[in-house]
Amino acid sequence: MSTNKIALVTGGSRGLGKNSALKLAEAGHDLVITYRTKEAEAHDVVAQIEALGRKAVALQLDTSKVATFPAFVETVTQHLQQTWSRTTFDYLVNNAGIDSSALFPETTEEAFDNLMNVHFKGVYFLTQALLPLLADGGGIVNFSTGLARFTTPGYSAYASMKGAVEVLTKYMAKELGSRGIRANVVAPGIIKTDFTVAAREAHPELEQYMSSQTALGRIGEPEDIGSVVAFLCSDAARWVNAQRIEASGGYSL
């Protein structure tokens, strides 16, 4: 059944963003996805969405470059008008991310700033820039991480940015509630994606260890997360607001 809703997913060309976009399409939503460099992969995702009977467009965006956001908003506005004859979209999923790990004493300012620009500053100001296009009664889903609750050495900077996003999400929910806009957080545990492949290859024992510390006895798959995003971007979650939903299979209980 068509819901005539549109979701914008950043970093939708791969990993959790791709799976979230496909799950949203399965749920009846049309999609705007962004990619930073993986244009071919993004257009492949668009084709998969269209094969599900939904409309989709892929737009280039580097979420670390705040100065480009006004032009991006203009591009989104044009595509909403051309493709959907609309001036708004309904759900914003802030998924785009980069991975970088180093122990606290060895973390460089450059690595810190790169993480900050994508995972917190970019989320903050992109959401701000897109607010005029976000429909009343819509929703925002921000990605955090299980690492904001439990610790894995090497992720102090990354997890700190995500902790900031969790606080920001509560403020979004409070300040945008008058427009009927909900804001929630999805916090995945470790997931089998290309995002974590470097860590898993560098530490072959990691997957077995993480699985042993997880109540459900395995690490996550992308499909474990996309369905949670689709739920939050639905009327079934209309009374879920300012919540952090950890999808980690019960890690470190």
C-alpha positions in Angstrom: 0.0 0.0 0.0 1.4 3.4 -1.0 1.9 5.8 1.9 3.0 8.7 -0.4 5.7 9.5 2.0 9.3 10.5 1.1 12.4 9.7 3.2 15.8 11.3 2.7 18.6 9.0 3.8 22.2 10.3 3.9 24.9 7.8 3.0 22.4 5.7 1.2 24.8 4.1 -1.3 26.1 1.4 1.1 25.9 -0.4 4.4 23.2 0.6 6.9 22.0 3.5 4.8 21.4 1.3 1.8 19.6 -1.3 3.8 17.5 1.5 5.5 16.6 2.9 2.1 15.5 -0.5 0.8 13.5 -1.3 3.9 11.8 2.1 3.7 11.0 1.4 0.0 9.5 -2.0 1.0 7.4 -0.1 3.5 6.0 2.0 0.7 8.2 5.1 0.9 9.9 7.0 -1.9 13.5 7.9 -1.4 16.1 10.6 -1.8 19.5 9.1 -1.0 22.8 10.8 -0.8 26.3 9.5 -1.6 29.7 11.1 -1.1 31.8 9.3 -3.8 30.1 6.1 -4.6 27.9 7.3 -7.5 27.6 4.0 -9.3 26.6 2.2 -6.1 24.0 4.9 -5.3 22.4 4.6 -8.7 22.3 0.8 -8.2 20.4 1.4 -5.0 18.0 3.7 -6.9 17.4 0.9 -9.4 16.7 -1.6 -6.6 14.2 0.9 -5.1 12.5 1.4 -8.4 12.3 -2.4 -8.8 10.2 -2.3 -5.6 7.8 0.0 -7.3 8.9 3.2 -5.6 10.5 6.4 -6.9 14.0 7.4 -5.9 16.8 9.9 -6.7 20.5 9.9 -5.7 22.2 13.2 -4.9 25.9 13.9 -4.2 26.6 15.3 -0.7 29.6 15.5 1.6 28.0 15.9 5.0 31.3 17.3 6.4 31.1 20.4 4.3 28.5 22.7 5.9 29.2 25.4 3.3 27.6 23.2 0.6 24.3 22.7 2.4 22.4 25.7 1.0 23.1 24.5 -2.6 22.1 20.9 -1.6 18.8 22.2 -0.2 18.1 23.9 -3.5 18.9 20.7 -5.3 16.5 18.7 -3.1 13.8 21.4 -3.6 14.1 21.0 -7.3 13.9 17.2 -7.3 10.9 17.3 -4.9 9.1 19.5 -7.4 10.2 17.7 -10.5 9.7 14.1 -9.3 6.9 14.4 -6.8 5.3 17.8 -7.3 5.9 18.5 -3.7 7.7 21.1 -1.6 8.5 18.9 1.4 9.6 15.4 2.4 8.6 13.4 5.4 11.5 11.7 7.1 15.2 12.6 7.5 17.6 9.7 8.3 21.0 11.0 9.3 23.1 7.9 8.6 26.2 9.1 6.7 29.4 8.2 8.6 33.1 7.5 8.5 35.1 5.2 10.7 38.3 6.1 12.5 39.8 4.5 15.5 42.8 5.2 17.7 43.4 4.9 21.4 42.7 8.1 23.4 46.4 9.0 23.9 47.1 8.6 20.1 44.0 10.4 18.7 45.0 13.3 16.5 43.3 16.6 16.2 42.8 15.9 12.4 41.0 12.6 13.1 38.9 14.2 15.8 37.9 17.0 13.5 37.0 14.7 10.7 34.8 12.6 13.0 33.2 15.8 14.4 32.5 17.3 11.0 30.6 14.2 9.8 29.1 12.7 12.8 28.0 15.8 14.8 28.5 19.1 13.1 27.2 17.8 9.8 24.2 16.2 11.4 23.4 19.4 13.4 23.6 21.8 10.5 22.3 19.6 7.7 19.1 19.0 9.8 18.9 22.7 10.5 19.2 23.5 6.7 16.6 20.9 5.7 14.0 21.9 8.4 12.1 24.2 5.9 11.6 21.1 3.6 10.7 18.7 6.4 6.9 18.2 6.6 5.0 18.9 9.7 4.1 15.6 11.3 7.3 14.0 9.9 10.3 12.5 11.7 14.0 12.5 12.1 16.1 9.4 12.8 19.7 9.9 13.9 22.3 7.2 14.0 24.3 6.7 17.1 26.2 3.6 18.3 26.2 1.0 21.0 29.6 2.4 21.8 27.9 5.4 23.5 26.7 2.9 26.2 29.5 0.3 26.4 33.2 0.9 25.6 35.6 -0.6 23.1 39.1 0.9 23.3 40.0 3.0 20.3 36.6 4.7 19.8 36.7 7.5 22.4 36.3 10.3 19.7 33.8 8.5 17.5 31.6 7.5 20.5 31.8 11.0 22.0 30.3 12.4 18.7 27.5 9.9 18.9 26.9 10.7 22.5 26.5 14.4 21.4 24.0 13.3 18.7 21.9 11.5 21.4 21.7 14.7 23.5 20.9 16.7 20.3 18.1 14.3 19.4 16.3 15.1 22.7 16.5 18.8 21.9 15.2 18.3 18.4 12.3 16.4 19.8 11.5 19.1 22.3 11.9 22.1 20.0 10.3 20.5 16.9 7.4 18.9 18.7 5.1 21.9 18.1 5.3 20.9 14.4 4.5 17.3 15.1 8.0 16.2 14.2 9.4 13.3 16.1 13.2 12.7 16.6 14.7 9.4 17.7 18.0 7.6 17.7 19.0 4.2 16.4 22.1 2.8 18.1 23.5 -0.3 16.3 26.0 -2.7 17.8 28.8 -4.0 15.6 27.4 -4.9 12.1 28.8 -6.8 9.2 29.3 -4.0 6.7 32.2 -2.5 4.8 32.2 0.2 7.6 33.5 -2.4 10.1 35.5 -4.6 7.7 38.8 -2.9 8.5 38.4 -3.6 12.2 37.2 -7.1 11.7 40.1 -7.9 9.3 42.7 -6.3 11.6 41.4 -8.3 14.6 40.2 -11.7 13.3 39.1 -12.6 16.9 36.8 -9.6 17.1 33.7 -11.2 15.6 33.9 -14.3 17.8 34.5 -12.2 20.9 31.6 -9.8 20.2 29.3 -12.7 19.4 30.2 -14.3 22.8 29.3 -11.1 24.6 25.9 -10.8 22.7 22.8 -12.3 24.2 21.7 -13.5 20.7 25.1 -15.0 20.1 26.1 -13.3 16.8 27.1 -9.9 15.5 24.6 -7.9 13.5 23.6 -7.9 9.8 22.4 -4.7 8.0 18.9 -6.1 7.8 18.8 -6.0 11.6 19.0 -2.2 11.5 17.0 -1.1 8.4 13.8 -2.5 9.8 14.2 -0.5 13.0 14.6 2.7 10.9 11.5 1.8 8.8 9.5 1.3 12.0 10.5 4.7 13.3 9.5 6.3 9.9 6.0 5.0 10.2 2.7 5.8 11.9 3.3 2.7 14.0 5.9 4.7 15.9 3.8 7.9 16.0 4.1 8.0 19.9 7.8 7.1 20.0 9.7 10.3 20.5 13.1 11.4 21.9 14.1 7.7 22.4 17.3 5.8 21.9 16.7 2.4 20.5 19.8 0.2 20.7 19.8 -2.6 18.1 22.8 -4.7 19.3 21.3 -8.1 19.9 21.8 -7.5 23.7 25.5 -6.8 23.7 27.3 -6.4 27.1 24.3 -7.0 29.4 
